[in-house]
Amino acid sequence: MTAPTVGPRIKVLIAEDEEHLGAILEQFLLGRGYQVTVTRDGKAALAALRSEAYDVALLDIVMPEMDGLEVLRTIREDAAHPEVIIITGNGTIETAITAIRLGAYDYLSKPYRMAEIDVLVRRAWERRQLARENALLHNRLSRVDGVPEVMTQYAPMQAVLQLVSRVAKSDSPILISGESGTGKELIARALHRLSERGAGALVDINCEAIADGLIETELFGYEKGAFAGAETRKVGLFELAGGGTLFMDEIGGLEPKVQGKLLRALEQGSFFRVGGTQKVEVNARIVTATNKDLAVAVSEGRFRSDLFYRINTISIVLPPLRERAVDIPLLANAFLTQFGGAHPPKLSDEAMRALQDYRWPGNVRELRNVMERAVLLANGGVIQARELPLHDAHAPARGGANGEVVSLAEVERRHIESVLSRTNWHQGRAATVLGISSKTLYRKIREYGFHRPRAANG
């Protein structure tokens, strides 16, 4: 018998009280390349299914402690439960109907041929994969926001895209660096789409947008009873990304404890769910992103050096939009088309010059927001410079009232202050306008020493 040629190893649980038959099944499936666990009674099978994620479960109906149908009835409400094949030695039509109604993939009577088991297990696994892919597709479609593919005429950015195409096929970890709004998520999605894992899941997490106490359970999941309120097992994002890509945005925001657990998972190829004792294999490609200088964070002791070198096997650095002035007309017109419908407005020459003179502290994301607002506020078919929301803090960074040079940090400070003022200090709305997380905005407010005006307290 030859092993199957599929990429991922299919994880199979066998629950069979006849020890000899269980051993024969185990050896056959191991020989076919499956990853196999064998239990001898229903309670042991249920415990195994609750402690580990399986693709397919072969459940004998007649077993001590708990029969196969009862195990199926118990697990069918669990999230990400395996496909179940019921096996019995005294099958009846009524039993088969009951099994199917309870959600079994199929039903097999003894004696059976081993080839039948192989075919059924593979088909059950394929159905489970198809269901996952459909769910992922539905999730992706529900999140489509019309952002165009990377568009550029800027030679260094074109070199970045060529690098993306070259390294996408690799499974090596990739670190994408760049200011907020430069397109790090778009590059991560391109890396996934162009990789051998493109048919799998692209699971993303913003490490700064989740409270420190929750980030570990979000990434690694937890077992039932791991802590107060953990009433069922939760599969973490790392596990959900199996066979695909895990994109960790703002990786610098990870707390030290989670940095250590992530490093161990990457080095050992496995991890434990919170409160768990069973190892979960790592089968996800890791892509991370940061808008900070992680090397500085390492030198200051805020980020582990060993984790930094582990995730930085391949480095991709995105240039800010102010260095891509040649791309501003291209991107601005693309956004006008996106938001303007069949008859989008045009930019006057003066308006285009204003866009090219502006320093864009929020980069492409800010340009997109400006174009969206300009389309909504446009009077007629031409957008004038005065109609662009580039006033006050949006003024060109190279000159203030007296033409003085203004630093990028000062532009950012003025921009955040202006947005906070326009949103009456509603930090949630302000963070959305700025294109950053509420946690990042809170840090910027402290960093720049802003104080909430009394008028905004009501």
Sine and cosine of phi, psi and omega as CSV:
sin_phi,cos_phi,sin_psi,cos_psi,sin_omega,cos_omega
0.00,0.00,0.68,-0.74,0.00,-1.00
-0.97,-0.24,0.52,-0.85,0.00,-1.00
-0.95,0.31,0.50,-0.87,0.02,-1.00
-0.92,0.39,0.35,-0.94,-0.09,-1.00
-0.98,-0.19,0.12,0.99,0.00,-1.00
-0.90,0.43,0.43,-0.90,-0.03,-1.00
-0.94,0.35,-0.94,0.35,-0.04,-1.00
-0.95,0.31,0.52,-0.86,0.05,-1.00
-0.99,0.16,0.81,-0.58,-0.02,-1.00
-0.97,0.22,0.78,-0.62,-0.05,-1.00
-1.00,-0.09,0.87,-0.50,-0.10,-1.00
-0.86,-0.51,0.71,-0.70,0.14,-0.99
-0.96,-0.29,0.78,-0.63,0.08,-1.00
-0.95,-0.32,0.82,-0.58,0.11,-0.99
-0.89,-0.45,0.98,-0.18,-0.10,-0.99
-0.60,-0.80,0.87,-0.49,-0.06,-1.00
-0.98,0.19,-0.31,0.95,0.08,-1.00
-0.99,0.17,0.96,-0.27,-0.16,-0.99
-0.85,0.53,-0.69,0.72,-0.03,-1.00
-0.89,0.45,-0.71,0.70,0.00,-1.00
-0.91,0.41,-0.62,0.78,0.04,-1.00
-0.87,0.49,-0.66,0.76,0.00,-1.00
-0.92,0.39,-0.63,0.78,0.03,-1.00
-0.90,0.44,-0.71,0.70,0.02,-1.00
-0.87,0.49,-0.70,0.72,-0.03,-1.00
-0.87,0.49,-0.75,0.66,-0.04,-1.00
-0.90,0.43,-0.63,0.78,0.02,-1.00
-0.89,0.45,-0.75,0.66,-0.05,-1.00
-0.94,0.35,-0.58,0.81,0.09,-1.00
-0.88,0.47,-0.64,0.77,0.02,-1.00
-0.92,0.40,-0.40,0.91,0.04,-1.00
-1.00,0.04,0.03,1.00,0.09,-1.00
1.00,-0.09,0.13,0.99,0.01,-1.00
-0.99,0.15,0.34,-0.94,0.14,-0.99
-0.99,-0.16,0.87,-0.49,-0.25,-0.97
-0.84,-0.55,0.67,-0.74,0.16,-0.99
-0.81,-0.59,0.68,-0.73,-0.03,-1.00
-0.89,-0.46,0.73,-0.68,0.13,-0.99
-0.83,-0.56,0.34,-0.94,-0.11,-0.99
-0.94,-0.35,-0.11,0.99,0.04,-1.00
-0.50,-0.87,0.19,-0.98,-0.11,-0.99
-0.90,0.43,-0.66,0.75,-0.02,-1.00
-0.91,0.42,-0.64,0.77,0.03,-1.00
-0.91,0.41,-0.61,0.79,0.04,-1.00
-0.90,0.44,-0.70,0.72,0.01,-1.00
-0.89,0.45,-0.68,0.74,0.03,-1.00
-0.88,0.48,-0.66,0.75,0.02,-1.00
-0.90,0.43,-0.67,0.74,-0.02,-1.00
-0.92,0.38,-0.47,0.88,0.00,-1.00
-0.99,0.11,-0.31,0.95,-0.05,-1.00
-0.98,-0.22,-0.21,0.98,-0.05,-1.00
-0.54,-0.84,0.44,-0.90,0.02,-1.00
-1.00,-0.05,0.85,-0.53,0.03,-1.00
-0.90,-0.44,0.46,-0.89,0.05,-1.00
-1.00,0.09,-0.68,0.73,-0.06,-1.00
-0.67,-0.74,0.62,-0.78,0.08,-1.00
-0.84,-0.55,0.78,-0.62,0.09,-1.00
-0.98,-0.19,0.94,-0.33,-0.11,-0.99
-0.92,-0.40,0.87,-0.50,0.14,-0.99
-0.96,0.28,0.60,-0.80,-0.02,-1.00
-0.95,0.31,-0.76,0.64,-0.08,-1.00
-1.00,0.01,0.96,-0.26,0.02,-1.00
-0.61,-0.80,0.41,-0.91,0.08,-1.00
-0.91,0.41,0.32,-0.95,0.10,-1.00
0.95,0.33,-0.79,0.61,-0.05,-1.00
-0.38,-0.93,0.75,-0.66,-0.04,-1.00
-0.99,0.14,0.20,-0.98,-0.09,-1.00
-0.88,0.48,-0.61,0.79,0.01,-1.00
-0.92,0.40,-0.59,0.81,0.02,-1.00
-0.93,0.36,-0.61,0.79,0.08,-1.00
-0.88,0.47,-0.71,0.70,0.01,-1.00
-0.88,0.48,-0.69,0.73,-0.01,-1.00
-0.89,0.46,-0.56,0.83,-0.05,-1.00
-0.96,0.27,-0.61,0.79,-0.12,-0.99
-1.00,-0.03,-0.18,0.98,-0.16,-0.99
-0.91,0.41,-0.36,0.93,0.03,-1.00
-1.00,0.02,-0.15,0.99,-0.02,-1.00
-0.94,0.35,0.61,-0.79,0.09,-1.00
-0.92,0.38,0.65,-0.76,0.06,-1.00
0.85,0.53,0.61,0.79,0.05,-1.00
-0.95,0.32,0.41,-0.91,-0.04,-1.00
-0.96,0.26,0.27,-0.96,0.20,-0.98
-0.95,0.30,0.64,-0.76,-0.10,-1.00
-0.90,-0.44,0.73,-0.69,0.12,-0.99
-0.90,-0.43,0.87,-0.48,-0.01,-1.00
-1.00,0.03,0.71,-0.71,0.00,-1.00
-0.82,-0.57,0.70,-0.71,0.03,-1.00
-0.55,-0.84,0.40,-0.92,0.01,-1.00
-0.99,-0.11,-0.23,0.97,0.01,-1.00
-0.72,-0.69,0.87,0.49,-0.11,-0.99
-0.95,0.30,0.56,-0.83,0.11,-0.99
-0.76,-0.65,0.27,-0.96,0.04,-1.00
-0.87,0.49,-0.62,0.78,-0.02,-1.00
-0.89,0.46,-0.66,0.75,0.02,-1.00
-0.90,0.43,-0.68,0.73,0.01,-1.00
-0.88,0.47,-0.70,0.72,0.00,-1.00
-0.89,0.45,-0.67,0.74,0.02,-1.00
-0.87,0.49,-0.71,0.71,-0.01,-1.00
-0.87,0.49,-0.70,0.71,-0.01,-1.00
-0.92,0.40,-0.66,0.75,0.01,-1.00
-0.90,0.44,-0.51,0.86,0.03,-1.00
-0.99,0.17,-0.05,1.00,0.08,-1.00
0.96,-0.26,0.16,0.99,0.04,-1.00
-0.90,0.43,0.57,-0.82,0.06,-1.00
-0.94,0.34,-0.66,0.75,0.00,-1.00
-0.33,-0.94,0.02,-1.00,-0.13,-0.99
-0.66,-0.75,0.73,-0.69,-0.07,-1.00
-0.71,-0.70,0.75,-0.66,0.00,-1.00
-0.99,-0.16,0.57,-0.82,0.11,-0.99
-0.99,0.15,0.54,-0.84,-0.08,1.00
-0.98,0.20,0.52,-0.85,0.01,-1.00
-0.80,-0.60,0.31,-0.95,0.07,-1.00
-1.00,-0.03,0.60,-0.80,-0.02,-1.00
-0.86,0.51,-0.56,0.83,0.01,-1.00
-0.88,0.47,-0.54,0.84,0.04,-1.00
-0.90,0.43,-0.68,0.73,0.02,-1.00
-0.87,0.50,-0.72,0.69,-0.02,-1.00
-0.85,0.52,-0.73,0.68,-0.03,-1.00
-0.91,0.42,-0.70,0.71,-0.03,-1.00
-0.91,0.42,-0.68,0.74,0.01,-1.00
-0.88,0.47,-0.70,0.72,-0.02,-1.00
-0.91,0.42,-0.66,0.75,0.01,-1.00
-0.92,0.39,-0.62,0.78,0.03,-1.00
-0.89,0.45,-0.68,0.73,0.04,-1.00
-0.89,0.46,-0.66,0.75,0.01,-1.00
-0.89,0.46,-0.63,0.78,0.03,-1.00
-0.92,0.40,-0.64,0.77,0.02,-1.00
-0.90,0.44,-0.67,0.75,0.04,-1.00
-0.89,0.45,-0.66,0.75,0.01,-1.00
-0.89,0.46,-0.66,0.75,0.02,-1.00
-0.89,0.46,-0.66,0.75,0.03,-1.00
-0.90,0.43,-0.69,0.72,-0.01,-1.00
-0.90,0.43,-0.63,0.78,0.04,-1.00
-0.90,0.44,-0.66,0.75,0.02,-1.00
-0.90,0.43,-0.66,0.75,0.02,-1.00
-0.91,0.41,-0.65,0.76,0.02,-1.00
-0.89,0.45,-0.68,0.73,0.03,-1.00
-0.88,0.48,-0.65,0.76,0.01,-1.00
-0.90,0.43,-0.67,0.75,0.01,-1.00
-0.91,0.43,-0.70,0.72,-0.02,-1.00
-0.89,0.45,-0.57,0.82,-0.02,-1.00
-0.95,0.32,-0.29,0.96,-0.04,-1.00
-0.96,-0.29,0.07,1.00,-0.01,-1.00
-0.90,0.43,0.79,-0.61,-0.01,-1.00
-0.87,-0.50,0.22,0.98,0.10,-1.00
0.98,0.21,0.11,0.99,0.00,-1.00
-0.88,0.47,0.81,-0.59,-0.04,-1.00
-0.94,0.33,0.26,-0.97,0.12,-0.99
-0.89,0.46,0.23,-0.97,-0.01,-1.00
-0.87,0.49,0.84,-0.54,0.01,-1.00
-0.89,-0.45,0.78,-0.63,-0.02,-1.00
-0.34,-0.94,0.54,-0.84,0.19,-0.98
-0.89,-0.45,0.03,1.00,-0.08,-1.00
-0.99,0.11,0.87,-0.49,-0.13,-0.99
-0.82,0.57,-0.72,0.69,0.03,-1.00
-0.88,0.48,-0.57,0.82,0.03,-1.00
-0.95,0.31,-0.58,0.81,0.08,-1.00
-0.89,0.45,-0.59,0.81,0.06,-1.00
-0.91,0.41,-0.60,0.80,0.07,-1.00
-0.87,0.49,-0.70,0.72,-0.02,-1.00
-0.91,0.41,-0.58,0.81,0.07,-1.00
-0.91,0.42,-0.63,0.78,0.04,-1.00
-0.90,0.43,-0.66,0.75,0.03,-1.00
-0.85,0.53,-0.71,0.71,0.00,-1.00
-0.89,0.46,-0.59,0.81,-0.05,-1.00
-0.96,0.29,-0.66,0.75,-0.15,-0.99
-1.00,-0.03,-0.15,0.99,-0.07,-1.00
-0.87,0.50,-0.59,0.81,-0.06,-1.00
-0.95,0.33,-0.32,0.95,-0.01,-1.00
-0.98,0.22,0.41,-0.91,0.11,-0.99
-0.99,-0.13,0.10,0.99,-0.03,-1.00
-0.92,0.40,0.57,-0.82,0.07,-1.00
-0.88,0.47,0.58,-0.82,-0.02,-1.00
-0.79,-0.62,0.71,-0.70,0.08,-1.00
-0.93,-0.36,0.86,-0.52,0.03,-1.00
-0.97,-0.23,0.84,-0.55,-0.01,-1.00
-0.91,-0.42,0.55,-0.83,0.04,-1.00
0.25,-0.97,0.35,-0.94,0.02,-1.00
-0.90,0.44,0.31,-0.95,0.06,-1.00
-0.85,0.53,0.72,-0.69,0.06,-1.00
1.00,0.02,0.11,0.99,-0.04,-1.00
-1.00,0.07,-0.15,0.99,0.07,-1.00
0.96,-0.29,0.47,0.88,-0.04,-1.00
-0.90,0.44,-0.65,0.76,0.01,-1.00
-0.91,0.41,-0.62,0.78,0.02,-1.00
-0.88,0.47,-0.65,0.76,0.04,-1.00
-0.92,0.40,-0.64,0.77,0.03,-1.00
-0.87,0.48,-0.66,0.75,0.01,-1.00
-0.92,0.40,-0.60,0.80,0.05,-1.00
-0.91,0.41,-0.66,0.75,0.03,-1.00
-0.86,0.51,-0.68,0.74,0.01,-1.00
-0.92,0.39,-0.72,0.69,-0.07,-1.00
-0.88,0.47,-0.59,0.81,-0.06,-1.00
-1.00,0.04,-0.06,1.00,-0.07,-1.00
-1.00,0.03,0.11,-0.99,0.09,-1.00
-0.94,0.35,-0.20,0.98,-0.01,-1.00
-0.99,-0.15,0.21,0.98,-0.10,-0.99
-0.85,0.52,-0.45,0.90,0.01,-1.00
-0.99,0.15,-0.20,0.98,0.00,-1.00
-1.00,0.04,-0.19,-0.98,-0.07,-1.00
-0.99,0.15,0.61,-0.79,0.25,-0.97
-0.95,-0.33,0.95,-0.30,-0.05,-1.00
-0.95,-0.32,0.79,-0.61,-0.05,-1.00
-0.86,-0.52,0.46,-0.89,0.05,-1.00
-0.55,-0.84,0.69,-0.72,0.09,-1.00
-0.99,-0.12,0.94,-0.35,-0.14,-0.99
-0.94,0.35,-0.31,0.95,0.03,-1.00
-1.00,-0.04,-0.27,0.96,-0.09,-1.00
-1.00,0.01,-0.10,1.00,-0.04,-1.00
-0.91,-0.41,0.70,-0.71,-0.02,-1.00
-0.84,0.54,0.57,-0.82,-0.07,-1.00
-0.81,0.59,-0.63,0.77,-0.06,-1.00
-0.94,0.33,-0.25,0.97,-0.07,-1.00
-0.96,-0.27,-0.27,0.96,-0.14,-0.99
-0.89,0.45,-0.58,0.81,-0.02,-1.00
-0.91,0.41,-0.71,0.71,-0.01,-1.00
-0.95,0.33,-0.51,0.86,0.06,-1.00
-0.91,0.42,-0.67,0.74,-0.05,-1.00
-0.97,0.24,-0.72,0.70,-0.18,-0.98
-0.95,-0.31,-0.13,0.99,0.00,-1.00
0.97,0.26,-0.02,-1.00,0.02,-1.00
-0.47,-0.88,0.30,-0.95,0.02,-1.00
-1.00,-0.08,0.39,-0.92,0.09,-1.00
-0.85,0.53,0.75,-0.66,0.01,-1.00
0.99,0.13,0.10,0.99,-0.02,-1.00
-0.90,0.44,-0.49,0.87,0.02,-1.00
-0.34,-0.94,0.16,-0.99,0.00,-1.00
-0.86,0.51,0.80,-0.60,-0.01,-1.00
0.99,-0.12,-0.18,0.98,0.03,-1.00
-1.00,0.10,0.99,0.13,-0.11,-0.99
-1.00,0.08,-0.33,0.94,0.06,-1.00
-0.66,-0.75,0.25,-0.97,0.09,-1.00
-0.95,0.30,0.66,-0.75,0.06,-1.00
-0.89,-0.46,0.79,-0.61,0.05,-1.00
-0.99,0.11,0.78,-0.63,-0.03,-1.00
-0.99,0.16,0.19,-0.98,-0.05,-1.00
-0.90,0.44,-0.55,0.84,0.03,-1.00
-0.86,0.51,-0.67,0.74,-0.02,-1.00
-0.96,0.30,-0.63,0.77,0.01,-1.00
-0.90,0.45,-0.44,0.90,-0.01,-1.00
-0.99,0.11,0.09,1.00,-0.01,-1.00
-0.82,0.57,0.76,-0.65,-0.06,-1.00
0.99,0.15,-0.05,1.00,-0.03,-1.00
-0.75,-0.66,-0.66,-0.75,-0.10,-1.00
-0.78,-0.62,0.70,-0.71,0.15,-0.99
-0.97,-0.25,0.89,-0.46,0.01,-1.00
-0.97,-0.23,0.91,-0.41,-0.02,-1.00
-0.96,-0.28,0.99,-0.17,-0.02,-1.00
-0.99,0.14,0.52,-0.85,-0.03,-1.00
0.77,0.63,0.81,0.59,-0.05,-1.00
-0.86,0.50,-0.43,0.90,0.01,-1.00
-0.90,0.43,-0.26,0.97,-0.01,-1.00
-0.99,0.11,0.00,1.00,-0.01,-1.00
-0.93,0.36,0.71,-0.71,0.08,-1.00
-0.95,0.33,0.41,-0.91,-0.09,-1.00
-0.81,0.58,-0.65,0.76,-0.03,-1.00
-0.87,0.50,-0.69,0.72,-0.03,-1.00
-0.96,0.28,-0.54,0.84,0.10,-0.99
-0.83,0.55,-0.69,0.72,-0.01,-1.00
-0.91,0.41,-0.66,0.75,-0.01,-1.00
-0.93,0.36,-0.60,0.80,0.04,-1.00
-0.90,0.43,-0.68,0.74,0.02,-1.00
-0.87,0.49,-0.71,0.71,0.00,-1.00
-0.89,0.45,-0.64,0.77,0.01,-1.00
-0.89,0.46,-0.67,0.74,-0.02,-1.00
-0.94,0.34,-0.60,0.80,-0.04,-1.00
-0.97,0.23,-0.62,0.79,-0.08,-1.00
-1.00,-0.07,-0.26,0.97,-0.01,-1.00
0.97,0.26,0.31,0.95,0.02,-1.00
-0.32,-0.95,0.21,-0.98,0.03,-1.00
-0.41,-0.91,0.15,-0.99,0.08,-1.00
-0.93,-0.38,0.68,-0.74,0.18,-0.98
-0.90,0.44,0.41,-0.91,0.04,-1.00
-0.86,0.50,0.82,-0.57,-0.02,-1.00
0.99,0.14,0.10,1.00,-0.08,-1.00
-0.98,-0.20,0.31,-0.95,0.03,-1.00
-0.84,-0.55,-0.11,0.99,0.00,-1.00
-0.99,-0.16,0.75,-0.66,0.01,-1.00
-0.94,0.34,0.63,-0.77,0.10,-1.00
-0.92,-0.38,0.81,-0.58,-0.05,-1.00
-0.95,0.30,0.62,-0.78,0.08,-1.00
-1.00,0.06,0.88,-0.48,0.04,-1.00
-0.72,-0.70,0.69,0.72,-0.01,-1.00
-0.79,-0.62,0.61,-0.79,0.12,-0.99
-0.99,0.14,0.71,-0.71,-0.08,-1.00
-0.98,-0.19,0.84,-0.55,0.14,-0.99
-0.84,-0.54,0.81,-0.59,-0.01,-1.00
-0.87,-0.49,0.30,-0.95,0.01,-1.00
-0.58,-0.82,0.47,-0.88,0.03,-1.00
-0.48,-0.88,0.54,-0.84,0.13,-0.99
-0.96,-0.27,0.21,0.98,0.01,-1.00
-0.89,-0.46,0.18,-0.98,0.09,-1.00
-1.00,0.03,0.99,-0.16,-0.05,-1.00
-0.91,0.41,-0.47,0.88,0.04,-1.00
-0.88,0.47,-0.62,0.79,0.06,-1.00
-0.92,0.39,-0.67,0.74,0.03,-1.00
-0.87,0.49,-0.59,0.81,0.06,-1.00
-0.91,0.41,-0.73,0.69,-0.03,-1.00
-0.90,0.44,-0.46,0.89,0.00,-1.00
-1.00,-0.04,0.03,1.00,0.06,-1.00
0.98,0.19,0.24,0.97,-0.02,-1.00
-1.00,-0.06,-0.20,0.98,0.01,-1.00
-0.61,-0.79,0.70,-0.72,-0.06,-1.00
-0.91,0.42,0.75,-0.66,0.00,-1.00
-0.92,0.38,-0.61,0.79,-0.02,-1.00
-0.92,0.39,-0.57,0.82,0.06,-1.00
-0.95,0.32,-0.61,0.79,0.02,-1.00
-0.86,0.52,-0.72,0.70,0.00,-1.00
-0.94,0.34,-0.47,0.88,-0.01,-1.00
-0.94,0.33,-0.63,0.77,-0.06,-1.00
-1.00,0.01,-0.16,0.99,-0.11,-0.99
-0.97,-0.25,0.53,0.85,0.02,-1.00
-0.85,0.52,-0.69,0.72,0.08,-1.00
-0.82,-0.57,0.77,-0.64,-0.04,-1.00
-0.93,-0.38,0.75,-0.66,0.08,-1.00
-0.84,-0.54,0.85,-0.53,-0.04,-1.00
-0.92,-0.38,0.83,-0.56,-0.02,-1.00
-0.99,-0.12,0.77,-0.64,0.01,-1.00
-0.96,0.28,0.51,-0.86,0.07,-1.00
-0.95,0.31,0.35,-0.94,-0.06,-1.00
-0.90,0.43,-0.50,0.86,-0.02,-1.00
-0.89,0.45,-0.40,0.92,0.07,-1.00
-1.00,0.06,-0.17,0.98,-0.04,-1.00
-0.94,-0.35,0.68,0.74,-0.07,-1.00
-0.82,0.57,-0.51,0.86,0.01,-1.00
-0.89,0.45,-0.40,0.92,-0.03,-1.00
-1.00,0.04,-0.23,0.97,-0.11,-0.99
-0.87,0.50,-0.75,0.66,0.05,-1.00
-0.86,0.50,-0.65,0.76,0.00,-1.00
-0.87,0.49,-0.75,0.66,-0.04,-1.00
-0.94,0.33,-0.67,0.74,-0.02,-1.00
-0.86,0.50,-0.71,0.70,0.00,-1.00
-0.93,0.38,-0.55,0.83,0.05,-1.00
-0.91,0.42,-0.66,0.75,0.03,-1.00
-0.93,0.36,-0.58,0.81,0.06,-1.00
-0.87,0.49,-0.68,0.73,0.04,-1.00
-0.90,0.43,-0.65,0.76,-0.02,-1.00
-0.89,0.45,-0.70,0.72,-0.10,-1.00
-1.00,-0.08,-0.29,0.96,-0.11,-0.99
-1.00,-0.03,-0.10,1.00,0.04,-1.00
0.96,0.29,-0.54,-0.84,-0.10,-1.00
-0.93,0.38,-0.50,0.86,-0.04,-1.00
-0.77,-0.63,0.97,0.26,-0.04,-1.00
-0.94,0.34,0.49,-0.87,0.08,-1.00
-0.95,0.32,0.26,-0.97,0.03,-1.00
-0.93,-0.37,0.32,-0.95,0.06,-1.00
-1.00,-0.10,0.74,-0.68,0.10,-0.99
-0.93,0.37,0.29,-0.96,0.02,-1.00
-0.86,0.51,-0.64,0.77,0.00,-1.00
-0.90,0.43,-0.64,0.76,0.01,-1.00
-0.91,0.43,-0.66,0.75,0.02,-1.00
-0.90,0.44,-0.63,0.77,0.04,-1.00
-0.90,0.44,-0.63,0.78,0.02,-1.00
-0.88,0.47,-0.65,0.76,0.04,-1.00
-0.90,0.44,-0.65,0.76,-0.04,-1.00
-0.97,0.25,-0.41,0.91,0.04,-1.00
-0.98,0.17,-0.40,0.92,-0.07,-1.00
-0.96,0.28,0.53,-0.85,-0.11,-0.99
-1.00,0.03,-0.21,0.98,0.11,-0.99
0.80,0.60,0.92,0.40,0.06,-1.00
-0.89,0.45,-0.43,0.91,0.04,-1.00
-1.00,-0.06,0.04,1.00,0.09,-1.00
0.86,0.51,-0.55,-0.83,-0.13,-0.99
-0.89,0.46,-0.58,0.82,0.02,-1.00
-0.87,0.49,-0.66,0.75,0.00,-1.00
-0.93,0.36,-0.64,0.77,0.05,-1.00
-0.86,0.51,-0.68,0.73,0.03,-1.00
-0.86,0.50,-0.71,0.70,0.00,-1.00
-0.90,0.44,-0.65,0.76,0.02,-1.00
-0.89,0.45,-0.69,0.73,0.01,-1.00
-0.91,0.41,-0.63,0.77,0.02,-1.00
-0.89,0.46,-0.70,0.71,0.00,-1.00
-0.93,0.37,-0.63,0.78,0.00,-1.00
-0.88,0.48,-0.64,0.77,0.03,-1.00
-0.90,0.44,-0.66,0.75,-0.03,-1.00
-0.92,0.39,-0.55,0.84,-0.08,-1.00
-0.99,-0.15,-0.04,1.00,-0.09,-1.00
-0.90,0.44,0.70,-0.71,0.09,-1.00
-0.95,-0.30,0.98,-0.19,-0.05,-1.00
0.99,-0.12,-0.20,-0.98,-0.12,-0.99
-1.00,-0.03,-0.01,1.00,-0.03,-1.00
-0.79,-0.61,0.76,-0.65,0.04,-1.00
-1.00,-0.03,0.83,-0.55,0.02,-1.00
-1.00,-0.03,0.32,-0.95,-0.03,-1.00
-0.86,0.51,-0.61,0.79,-0.03,-1.00
-0.92,0.40,-0.29,0.96,-0.01,-1.00
-1.00,-0.01,-0.07,1.00,0.03,-1.00
-1.00,0.09,0.71,-0.70,0.00,-1.00
-0.98,0.22,0.90,0.43,-0.01,-1.00
-0.87,-0.49,0.30,0.95,-0.05,-1.00
-0.99,0.14,0.02,-1.00,0.02,-1.00
0.78,0.63,-0.89,-0.45,-0.06,-1.00
-0.91,0.42,-0.28,0.96,0.01,-1.00
-0.99,0.13,0.00,1.00,-0.05,-1.00
-0.87,0.49,0.47,-0.88,-0.01,-1.00
-0.80,0.61,0.68,-0.73,-0.10,-0.99
-0.96,0.29,-0.25,0.97,-0.08,-1.00
-0.99,0.12,-0.09,1.00,0.00,-1.00
-0.35,-0.94,0.71,-0.70,0.11,-0.99
-0.99,-0.14,-0.53,-0.85,-0.05,-1.00
-0.89,0.46,-0.55,0.84,-0.02,-1.00
-0.95,-0.32,0.33,0.94,0.03,-1.00
0.97,0.24,0.26,0.97,-0.04,-1.00
-0.95,0.31,0.44,-0.90,0.06,-1.00
-0.97,0.23,0.75,-0.67,-0.02,-1.00
-0.91,-0.42,0.73,-0.68,-0.02,-1.00
-0.94,0.33,0.34,-0.94,0.03,-1.00
-0.89,0.45,-0.61,0.79,0.03,-1.00
-0.88,0.48,-0.63,0.78,0.02,-1.00
-0.93,0.38,-0.61,0.79,0.07,-1.00
-0.87,0.49,-0.71,0.70,0.01,-1.00
-0.89,0.46,-0.69,0.72,-0.01,-1.00
-0.86,0.51,-0.74,0.68,-0.01,-1.00
-0.91,0.42,-0.64,0.77,-0.02,-1.00
-0.89,0.46,-0.74,0.67,0.00,-1.00
-0.90,0.44,-0.67,0.75,0.01,-1.00
-0.88,0.48,-0.66,0.75,0.01,-1.00
-0.91,0.42,-0.70,0.72,-0.01,-1.00
-0.91,0.41,-0.65,0.76,0.05,-1.00
-0.87,0.49,-0.65,0.76,0.02,-1.00
-0.90,0.43,-0.70,0.71,-0.04,-1.00
-0.92,0.38,-0.45,0.89,0.00,-1.00
-0.99,-0.14,0.25,0.97,0.00,-1.00
0.81,0.58,0.61,0.79,0.04,-1.00
0.88,0.47,0.49,0.87,0.15,-0.99
-0.99,0.13,0.98,-0.19,-0.18,-0.98
-0.91,0.42,-0.50,0.86,0.05,-1.00
-0.91,0.43,-0.74,0.67,0.02,-1.00
-0.92,0.40,-0.64,0.77,-0.01,-1.00
-0.89,0.46,-0.67,0.74,0.01,-1.00
-0.88,0.47,-0.62,0.78,0.02,-1.00
-0.91,0.42,-0.70,0.71,0.02,-1.00
-0.88,0.47,-0.65,0.76,-0.04,-1.00
-0.97,0.24,-0.29,0.96,-0.01,-1.00
0.97,0.26,0.50,0.87,0.03,-1.00
-0.78,-0.63,0.19,-0.98,0.02,-1.00
-0.98,0.21,0.37,-0.93,0.04,-1.00
-0.88,0.48,-0.58,0.82,0.02,-1.00
-0.90,0.44,-0.67,0.74,0.03,-1.00
-0.91,0.42,-0.67,0.74,0.01,-1.00
-0.88,0.48,-0.69,0.72,0.01,-1.00
-0.86,0.51,-0.65,0.76,0.02,-1.00
-0.91,0.41,-0.64,0.77,0.02,-1.00
-0.91,0.42,-0.61,0.79,0.02,-1.00
-0.88,0.48,-0.67,0.74,0.04,-1.00
-0.94,0.35,-0.64,0.77,-0.04,-1.00
-0.88,0.47,-0.66,0.75,-0.04,-1.00
-1.00,-0.03,0.00,1.00,0.06,-1.00
0.94,0.35,0.49,0.87,0.02,-1.00
-0.94,0.35,0.55,-0.84,0.07,-1.00
-0.79,-0.61,0.74,-0.67,-0.04,-1.00
-0.90,0.43,0.83,-0.55,0.02,-1.00
-0.89,0.46,0.51,-0.86,0.00,-1.00
-0.86,0.50,-0.60,0.80,-0.04,-1.00
-0.89,0.45,-0.42,0.91,-0.04,-1.00
-1.00,0.03,-0.08,1.00,-0.04,-1.00
-0.97,0.23,-0.38,0.93,0.01,-1.00
-0.99,0.12,0.00,0.00,0.00,0.00
